[in-house]
Amino acid sequence: MFNNAMMKQAKKMQEKMKEAQEEIAKMETEGSSGGISIKMIGGKTIEEVTVSEKIFEQRDKSLLEKFIKDAVNDATNKADKAAQKKMKKVTGGIKIPGLF
């Protein structure tokens, strides 16, 4: 059933998946909403937050909170999509449980 060639192929895919996961961990994504910009590393760590001066003119706490939430969600969603795309290349579209 599982011959030597299949084992080599499985090991090669495993190595490629590890490389892809390392690349994903270093990947930068950016999300924004209403003058708030969030830069994330690996889709998990917020590296930078930029706030437009115009937001302070509005003096609306709830609006600022919404913009922050939306910017973080935007960056996270972009990171997730990029990670899924990268892993799909490695796996050839095969669904692997627990992997994105």
N, CA, C and O atoms as CSV, one atom per row, in Angstrom:
chain,resi,resn,atom,element,x,y,z
A,1,MET,N,N,0.818,-1.195,0.000
A,1,MET,CA,C,0.000,0.000,0.000
A,1,MET,C,C,0.867,1.267,0.000
A,1,MET,O,O,0.905,2.014,-0.978
A,2,PHE,N,N,1.544,1.480,1.098
A,2,PHE,CA,C,2.379,2.668,1.222
A,2,PHE,C,C,3.810,2.290,0.881
A,2,PHE,O,O,4.556,1.836,1.749
A,3,ASN,N,N,4.199,2.473,-0.374
A,3,ASN,CA,C,5.542,2.094,-0.778
A,3,ASN,C,C,6.539,3.219,-0.498
A,3,ASN,O,O,6.168,4.281,0.003
A,4,ASN,N,N,7.785,2.976,-0.822
A,4,ASN,CA,C,8.859,3.921,-0.542
A,4,ASN,C,C,8.651,5.262,-1.253
A,4,ASN,O,O,8.919,6.313,-0.671
A,5,ALA,N,N,8.186,5.239,-2.478
A,5,ALA,CA,C,7.955,6.470,-3.238
A,5,ALA,C,C,6.875,7.324,-2.576
A,5,ALA,O,O,6.992,8.548,-2.518
A,6,MET,N,N,5.836,6.678,-2.083
A,6,MET,CA,C,4.764,7.418,-1.409
A,6,MET,C,C,5.273,8.036,-0.108
A,6,MET,O,O,4.896,9.156,0.238
A,7,MET,N,N,6.116,7.319,0.601
A,7,MET,CA,C,6.687,7.839,1.846
A,7,MET,C,C,7.553,9.063,1.561
A,7,MET,O,O,7.501,10.050,2.294
A,8,LYS,N,N,8.345,8.995,0.497
A,8,LYS,CA,C,9.188,10.132,0.118
A,8,LYS,C,C,8.327,11.332,-0.249
A,8,LYS,O,O,8.626,12.465,0.127
A,9,GLN,N,N,7.257,11.069,-0.987
A,9,GLN,CA,C,6.359,12.145,-1.396
A,9,GLN,C,C,5.682,12.778,-0.174
A,9,GLN,O,O,5.550,14.000,-0.101
A,10,ALA,N,N,5.260,11.956,0.771
A,10,ALA,CA,C,4.625,12.468,1.988
A,10,ALA,C,C,5.614,13.300,2.799
A,10,ALA,O,O,5.252,14.344,3.343
A,11,LYS,N,N,6.854,12.842,2.879
A,11,LYS,CA,C,7.879,13.582,3.619
A,11,LYS,C,C,8.175,14.917,2.938
A,11,LYS,O,O,8.358,15.934,3.608
A,12,LYS,N,N,8.219,14.910,1.620
A,12,LYS,CA,C,8.473,16.138,0.869
A,12,LYS,C,C,7.341,17.146,1.097
A,12,LYS,O,O,7.595,18.337,1.279
A,13,MET,N,N,6.098,16.669,1.088
A,13,MET,CA,C,4.960,17.552,1.338
A,13,MET,C,C,5.026,18.106,2.763
A,13,MET,O,O,4.730,19.279,2.993
A,14,GLN,N,N,5.407,17.274,3.697
A,14,GLN,CA,C,5.514,17.706,5.089
A,14,GLN,C,C,6.561,18.816,5.220
A,14,GLN,O,O,6.342,19.789,5.941
A,15,GLU,N,N,7.683,18.677,4.536
A,15,GLU,CA,C,8.729,19.699,4.553
A,15,GLU,C,C,8.230,21.000,3.937
A,15,GLU,O,O,8.494,22.083,4.461
A,16,LYS,N,N,7.510,20.892,2.825
A,16,LYS,CA,C,6.960,22.084,2.177
A,16,LYS,C,C,5.934,22.772,3.075
A,16,LYS,O,O,5.865,24.000,3.119
A,17,MET,N,N,5.144,21.982,3.786
A,17,MET,CA,C,4.150,22.553,4.697
A,17,MET,C,C,4.840,23.297,5.837
A,17,MET,O,O,4.386,24.365,6.247
A,18,LYS,N,N,5.922,22.744,6.342
A,18,LYS,CA,C,6.665,23.401,7.419
A,18,LYS,C,C,7.237,24.724,6.921
A,18,LYS,O,O,7.158,25.736,7.617
A,19,GLU,N,N,7.811,24.721,5.723
A,19,GLU,CA,C,8.348,25.947,5.130
A,19,GLU,C,C,7.246,26.990,4.957
A,19,GLU,O,O,7.443,28.167,5.260
A,20,ALA,N,N,6.093,26.555,4.470
A,20,ALA,CA,C,4.969,27.473,4.267
A,20,ALA,C,C,4.507,28.054,5.596
A,20,ALA,O,O,4.201,29.244,5.673
A,21,GLN,N,N,4.452,27.237,6.642
A,21,GLN,CA,C,4.037,27.729,7.958
A,21,GLN,C,C,5.028,28.751,8.498
A,21,GLN,O,O,4.625,29.719,9.143
A,22,GLU,N,N,6.314,28.549,8.244
A,22,GLU,CA,C,7.331,29.518,8.662
A,22,GLU,C,C,7.163,30.833,7.907
A,22,GLU,O,O,7.302,31.909,8.489
A,23,GLU,N,N,6.867,30.748,6.616
A,23,GLU,CA,C,6.631,31.952,5.815
A,23,GLU,C,C,5.382,32.683,6.301
A,23,GLU,O,O,5.371,33.911,6.388
A,24,ILE,N,N,4.342,31.934,6.614
A,24,ILE,CA,C,3.093,32.524,7.106
A,24,ILE,C,C,3.342,33.261,8.416
A,24,ILE,O,O,2.786,34.337,8.637
A,25,ALA,N,N,4.167,32.696,9.281
A,25,ALA,CA,C,4.457,33.316,10.579
A,25,ALA,C,C,5.168,34.659,10.422
A,25,ALA,O,O,5.099,35.503,11.316
A,26,LYS,N,N,5.854,34.865,9.290
A,26,LYS,CA,C,6.576,36.113,9.035
A,26,LYS,C,C,5.793,37.080,8.142
A,26,LYS,O,O,6.200,38.227,7.957
A,27,MET,N,N,4.690,36.621,7.601
A,27,MET,CA,C,3.922,37.390,6.630
A,27,MET,C,C,3.302,38.644,7.267
A,27,MET,O,O,2.738,38.583,8.360
A,28,GLU,N,N,3.417,39.760,6.574
A,28,GLU,CA,C,2.813,41.006,7.038
A,28,GLU,C,C,1.507,41.249,6.293
A,28,GLU,O,O,1.433,41.090,5.074
A,29,THR,N,N,0.481,41.634,7.042
A,29,THR,CA,C,-0.779,42.040,6.431
A,29,THR,C,C,-1.208,43.342,7.069
A,29,THR,O,O,-0.811,43.670,8.187
A,30,GLU,N,N,-2.024,44.075,6.338
A,30,GLU,CA,C,-2.485,45.361,6.838
A,30,GLU,C,C,-3.985,45.462,6.641
A,30,GLU,O,O,-4.526,45.066,5.608
A,31,GLY,N,N,-4.636,45.994,7.645
A,31,GLY,CA,C,-6.069,46.239,7.574
A,31,GLY,C,C,-6.340,47.674,7.956
A,31,GLY,O,O,-5.554,48.301,8.666
A,32,SER,N,N,-7.459,48.190,7.481
A,32,SER,CA,C,-7.769,49.579,7.814
A,32,SER,C,C,-9.270,49.797,7.856
A,32,SER,O,O,-10.059,49.056,7.269
A,33,SER,N,N,-9.625,50.850,8.581
A,33,SER,CA,C,-11.021,51.263,8.669
A,33,SER,C,C,-11.070,52.677,9.230
A,33,SER,O,O,-10.520,52.948,10.297
A,34,GLY,N,N,-11.726,53.569,8.512
A,34,GLY,CA,C,-11.995,54.918,8.993
A,34,GLY,C,C,-10.818,55.689,9.544
A,34,GLY,O,O,-10.973,56.410,10.529
A,35,GLY,N,N,-9.654,55.566,8.950
A,35,GLY,CA,C,-8.494,56.315,9.417
A,35,GLY,C,C,-7.618,55.557,10.405
A,35,GLY,O,O,-6.631,56.101,10.901
A,36,ILE,N,N,-7.965,54.314,10.694
A,36,ILE,CA,C,-7.147,53.449,11.543
A,36,ILE,C,C,-6.491,52.414,10.638
A,36,ILE,O,O,-7.159,51.791,9.813
A,37,SER,N,N,-5.192,52.233,10.792
A,37,SER,CA,C,-4.465,51.234,10.014
A,37,SER,C,C,-3.736,50.308,10.986
A,37,SER,O,O,-3.075,50.764,11.919
A,38,ILE,N,N,-3.867,49.007,10.753
A,38,ILE,CA,C,-3.259,47.993,11.609
A,38,ILE,C,C,-2.330,47.133,10.756
A,38,ILE,O,O,-2.744,46.614,9.719
A,39,LYS,N,N,-1.085,46.981,11.185
A,39,LYS,CA,C,-0.150,46.071,10.509
A,39,LYS,C,C,0.068,44.880,11.438
A,39,LYS,O,O,0.401,45.040,12.612
A,40,MET,N,N,-0.126,43.675,10.882
A,40,MET,CA,C,0.033,42.449,11.666
A,40,MET,C,C,1.134,41.580,11.073
A,40,MET,O,O,1.394,41.605,9.870
A,41,ILE,N,N,1.766,40.819,11.942
A,41,ILE,CA,C,2.764,39.840,11.531
A,41,ILE,C,C,2.184,38.462,11.824
A,41,ILE,O,O,1.762,38.178,12.945
A,42,GLY,N,N,2.168,37.617,10.809
A,42,GLY,CA,C,1.683,36.254,10.993
A,42,GLY,C,C,0.204,36.151,11.300
A,42,GLY,O,O,-0.274,35.086,11.692
A,43,GLY,N,N,-0.521,37.229,11.129
A,43,GLY,CA,C,-1.959,37.210,11.386
A,43,GLY,C,C,-2.318,37.127,12.853
A,43,GLY,O,O,-3.484,36.933,13.197
A,44,LYS,N,N,-1.324,37.273,13.730
A,44,LYS,CA,C,-1.589,37.128,15.157
A,44,LYS,C,C,-1.035,38.263,15.999
A,44,LYS,O,O,-1.587,38.577,17.054
A,45,THR,N,N,0.037,38.876,15.554
A,45,THR,CA,C,0.702,39.895,16.350
A,45,THR,C,C,0.534,41.259,15.696
A,45,THR,O,O,0.905,41.452,14.539
A,46,ILE,N,N,-0.024,42.196,16.439
A,46,ILE,CA,C,-0.149,43.558,15.921
A,46,ILE,C,C,1.217,44.219,16.047
A,46,ILE,O,O,1.754,44.363,17.146
A,47,GLU,N,N,1.762,44.612,14.918
A,47,GLU,CA,C,3.094,45.202,14.851
A,47,GLU,C,C,3.031,46.727,14.911
A,47,GLU,O,O,3.909,47.377,15.479
A,48,GLU,N,N,1.979,47.281,14.317
A,48,GLU,CA,C,1.899,48.742,14.230
A,48,GLU,C,C,0.442,49.178,14.136
A,48,GLU,O,O,-0.377,48.530,13.485
A,49,VAL,N,N,0.140,50.290,14.799
A,49,VAL,CA,C,-1.185,50.907,14.713
A,49,VAL,C,C,-0.973,52.358,14.315
A,49,VAL,O,O,-0.190,53.073,14.941
A,50,THR,N,N,-1.670,52.788,13.277
A,50,THR,CA,C,-1.595,54.173,12.832
A,50,THR,C,C,-2.987,54.780,12.924
A,50,THR,O,O,-3.966,54.193,12.464
A,51,VAL,N,N,-3.060,55.963,13.524
A,51,VAL,CA,C,-4.339,56.643,13.703
A,51,VAL,C,C,-4.265,57.998,13.013
A,51,VAL,O,O,-3.360,58.789,13.279
A,52,SER,N,N,-5.207,58.260,12.137
A,52,SER,CA,C,-5.283,59.544,11.443
A,52,SER,C,C,-5.656,60.648,12.430
A,52,SER,O,O,-6.472,60.437,13.328
A,53,GLU,N,N,-5.064,61.807,12.260
A,53,GLU,CA,C,-5.374,62.959,13.122
A,53,GLU,C,C,-6.850,63.348,13.033
A,53,GLU,O,O,-7.410,63.870,13.998
A,54,LYS,N,N,-7.475,63.103,11.900
A,54,LYS,CA,C,-8.876,63.492,11.699
A,54,LYS,C,C,-9.820,62.771,12.657
A,54,LYS,O,O,-10.886,63.289,12.989
A,55,ILE,N,N,-9.432,61.586,13.096
A,55,ILE,CA,C,-10.291,60.831,14.009
A,55,ILE,C,C,-10.481,61.588,15.317
A,55,ILE,O,O,-11.562,61.552,15.906
A,56,PHE,N,N,-9.446,62.268,15.769
A,56,PHE,CA,C,-9.538,62.983,17.042
A,56,PHE,C,C,-10.487,64.172,16.962
A,56,PHE,O,O,-11.037,64.601,17.976
A,57,GLU,N,N,-10.676,64.697,15.770
A,57,GLU,CA,C,-11.606,65.813,15.585
A,57,GLU,C,C,-13.045,65.380,15.839
A,57,GLU,O,O,-13.870,66.187,16.265
A,58,GLN,N,N,-13.346,64.117,15.582
A,58,GLN,CA,C,-14.721,63.628,15.723
A,58,GLN,C,C,-15.122,63.430,17.181
A,58,GLN,O,O,-16.303,63.537,17.511
A,59,ARG,N,N,-14.176,63.149,18.044
A,59,ARG,CA,C,-14.438,62.964,19.479
A,59,ARG,C,C,-15.586,61.985,19.744
A,59,ARG,O,O,-16.439,62.225,20.599
A,60,ASP,N,N,-15.590,60.900,19.010
A,60,ASP,CA,C,-16.649,59.899,19.155
A,60,ASP,C,C,-16.003,58.567,19.546
A,60,ASP,O,O,-15.483,57.840,18.700
A,61,LYS,N,N,-16.047,58.269,20.828
A,61,LYS,CA,C,-15.402,57.070,21.367
A,61,LYS,C,C,-15.925,55.795,20.717
A,61,LYS,O,O,-15.136,54.928,20.341
A,62,SER,N,N,-17.230,55.666,20.580
A,62,SER,CA,C,-17.804,54.436,20.021
A,62,SER,C,C,-17.405,54.257,18.553
A,62,SER,O,O,-17.199,53.129,18.104
A,63,LEU,N,N,-17.298,55.339,17.815
A,63,LEU,CA,C,-16.869,55.260,16.415
A,63,LEU,C,C,-15.400,54.826,16.334
A,63,LEU,O,O,-15.036,54.003,15.494
A,64,LEU,N,N,-14.574,55.379,17.201
A,64,LEU,CA,C,-13.165,54.992,17.243
A,64,LEU,C,C,-13.028,53.506,17.570
A,64,LEU,O,O,-12.237,52.802,16.942
A,65,GLU,N,N,-13.789,53.033,18.542
A,65,GLU,CA,C,-13.761,51.618,18.911
A,65,GLU,C,C,-14.172,50.736,17.735
A,65,GLU,O,O,-13.574,49.685,17.503
A,66,LYS,N,N,-15.190,51.164,16.996
A,66,LYS,CA,C,-15.650,50.410,15.827
A,66,LYS,C,C,-14.556,50.356,14.757
A,66,LYS,O,O,-14.303,49.302,14.174
A,67,PHE,N,N,-13.913,51.494,14.504
A,67,PHE,CA,C,-12.854,51.538,13.495
A,67,PHE,C,C,-11.686,50.627,13.876
A,67,PHE,O,O,-11.130,49.936,13.021
A,68,ILE,N,N,-11.316,50.625,15.151
A,68,ILE,CA,C,-10.222,49.762,15.604
A,68,ILE,C,C,-10.597,48.296,15.408
A,68,ILE,O,O,-9.816,47.516,14.863
A,69,LYS,N,N,-11.792,47.931,15.854
A,69,LYS,CA,C,-12.265,46.545,15.713
A,69,LYS,C,C,-12.283,46.137,14.241
A,69,LYS,O,O,-11.804,45.062,13.883
A,70,ASP,N,N,-12.837,47.002,13.394
A,70,ASP,CA,C,-12.935,46.688,11.966
A,70,ASP,C,C,-11.559,46.576,11.307
A,70,ASP,O,O,-11.352,45.714,10.452
A,71,ALA,N,N,-10.618,47.442,11.699
A,71,ALA,CA,C,-9.270,47.395,11.125
A,71,ALA,C,C,-8.547,46.109,11.528
A,71,ALA,O,O,-7.873,45.488,10.706
A,72,VAL,N,N,-8.688,45.711,12.796
A,72,VAL,CA,C,-8.066,44.463,13.256
A,72,VAL,C,C,-8.688,43.273,12.532
A,72,VAL,O,O,-7.975,42.379,12.076
A,73,ASN,N,N,-10.013,43.259,12.427
A,73,ASN,CA,C,-10.690,42.164,11.720
A,73,ASN,C,C,-10.281,42.113,10.252
A,73,ASN,O,O,-10.106,41.029,9.695
A,74,ASP,N,N,-10.127,43.270,9.623
A,74,ASP,CA,C,-9.711,43.334,8.224
A,74,ASP,C,C,-8.316,42.728,8.057
A,74,ASP,O,O,-8.095,41.918,7.157
A,75,ALA,N,N,-7.384,43.116,8.916
A,75,ALA,CA,C,-6.021,42.579,8.841
A,75,ALA,C,C,-6.007,41.074,9.102
A,75,ALA,O,O,-5.309,40.328,8.416
A,76,THR,N,N,-6.775,40.633,10.091
A,76,THR,CA,C,-6.831,39.209,10.428
A,76,THR,C,C,-7.423,38.392,9.284
A,76,THR,O,O,-6.905,37.329,8.944
A,77,ASN,N,N,-8.499,38.885,8.696
A,77,ASN,CA,C,-9.128,38.177,7.570
A,77,ASN,C,C,-8.182,38.082,6.375
A,77,ASN,O,O,-8.101,37.040,5.724
A,78,LYS,N,N,-7.470,39.167,6.090
A,78,LYS,CA,C,-6.504,39.143,4.986
A,78,LYS,C,C,-5.385,38.142,5.261
A,78,LYS,O,O,-4.949,37.428,4.358
A,79,ALA,N,N,-4.925,38.092,6.507
A,79,ALA,CA,C,-3.875,37.136,6.881
A,79,ALA,C,C,-4.372,35.703,6.729
A,79,ALA,O,O,-3.655,34.845,6.214
A,80,ASP,N,N,-5.597,35.445,7.175
A,80,ASP,CA,C,-6.171,34.098,7.054
A,80,ASP,C,C,-6.285,33.671,5.592
A,80,ASP,O,O,-5.942,32.542,5.241
A,81,LYS,N,N,-6.764,34.573,4.749
A,81,LYS,CA,C,-6.912,34.246,3.325
A,81,LYS,C,C,-5.559,33.990,2.665
A,81,LYS,O,O,-5.418,33.068,1.863
A,82,ALA,N,N,-4.565,34.812,3.008
A,82,ALA,CA,C,-3.229,34.624,2.438
A,82,ALA,C,C,-2.626,33.299,2.900
A,82,ALA,O,O,-1.980,32.603,2.117
A,83,ALA,N,N,-2.832,32.952,4.162
A,83,ALA,CA,C,-2.319,31.683,4.697
A,83,ALA,C,C,-3.003,30.498,4.021
A,83,ALA,O,O,-2.350,29.518,3.664
A,84,GLN,N,N,-4.306,30.593,3.851
A,84,GLN,CA,C,-5.040,29.514,3.181
A,84,GLN,C,C,-4.557,29.332,1.749
A,84,GLN,O,O,-4.398,28.207,1.274
A,85,LYS,N,N,-4.327,30.443,1.073
A,85,LYS,CA,C,-3.856,30.389,-0.314
A,85,LYS,C,C,-2.478,29.722,-0.392
A,85,LYS,O,O,-2.232,28.889,-1.265
A,86,LYS,N,N,-1.591,30.094,0.520
A,86,LYS,CA,C,-0.248,29.519,0.534
A,86,LYS,C,C,-0.292,28.021,0.831
A,86,LYS,O,O,0.405,27.240,0.183
A,87,MET,N,N,-1.101,27.620,1.798
A,87,MET,CA,C,-1.182,26.203,2.151
A,87,MET,C,C,-1.866,25.394,1.047
A,87,MET,O,O,-1.548,24.223,0.842
A,88,LYS,N,N,-2.801,26.022,0.342
A,88,LYS,CA,C,-3.475,25.334,-0.762
A,88,LYS,C,C,-2.475,25.001,-1.867
A,88,LYS,O,O,-2.566,23.949,-2.500
A,89,LYS,N,N,-1.516,25.909,-2.096
A,89,LYS,CA,C,-0.472,25.644,-3.089
A,89,LYS,C,C,0.354,24.426,-2.690
A,89,LYS,O,O,0.694,23.589,-3.526
A,90,VAL,N,N,0.670,24.340,-1.407
A,90,VAL,CA,C,1.510,23.246,-0.920
A,90,VAL,C,C,0.776,21.914,-0.973
A,90,VAL,O,O,1.347,20.900,-1.373
A,91,THR,N,N,-0.486,21.920,-0.570
A,91,THR,CA,C,-1.247,20.666,-0.482
A,91,THR,C,C,-1.954,20.303,-1.780
A,91,THR,O,O,-2.535,19.224,-1.892
A,92,GLY,N,N,-1.907,21.190,-2.752
A,92,GLY,CA,C,-2.596,20.928,-4.009
A,92,GLY,C,C,-4.106,20.947,-3.853
A,92,GLY,O,O,-4.826,20.325,-4.634
A,93,GLY,N,N,-4.582,21.659,-2.844
A,93,GLY,CA,C,-6.023,21.780,-2.625
A,93,GLY,C,C,-6.613,20.683,-1.763
A,93,GLY,O,O,-7.814,20.689,-1.491
A,94,ILE,N,N,-5.788,19.739,-1.327
A,94,ILE,CA,C,-6.278,18.658,-0.465
A,94,ILE,C,C,-6.588,19.231,0.912
A,94,ILE,O,O,-5.755,19.917,1.504
A,95,LYS,N,N,-7.769,18.954,1.414
A,95,LYS,CA,C,-8.169,19.417,2.746
A,95,LYS,C,C,-7.515,18.531,3.803
A,95,LYS,O,O,-7.720,17.317,3.832
A,96,ILE,N,N,-6.727,19.160,4.666
A,96,ILE,CA,C,-6.089,18.431,5.755
A,96,ILE,C,C,-6.705,18.927,7.060
A,96,ILE,O,O,-6.586,20.109,7.382
A,97,PRO,N,N,-7.360,18.050,7.814
A,97,PRO,CA,C,-8.028,18.461,9.051
A,97,PRO,C,C,-7.077,19.173,10.013
A,97,PRO,O,O,-5.947,18.738,10.238
A,98,GLY,N,N,-7.568,20.278,10.571
A,98,GLY,CA,C,-6.784,21.031,11.538
A,98,GLY,C,C,-5.779,21.987,10.927
A,98,GLY,O,O,-5.052,22.666,11.652
A,99,LEU,N,N,-5.727,22.050,9.615
A,99,LEU,CA,C,-4.778,22.918,8.933
A,99,LEU,C,C,-5.550,23.974,8.174
A,99,LEU,O,O,-6.025,23.731,7.065
A,100,PHE,N,N,-5.674,25.125,8.759
A,100,PHE,CA,C,-6.379,26.265,8.185
A,100,PHE,C,C,-7.728,25.825,7.728
A,100,PHE,O,O,-8.498,26.633,7.208
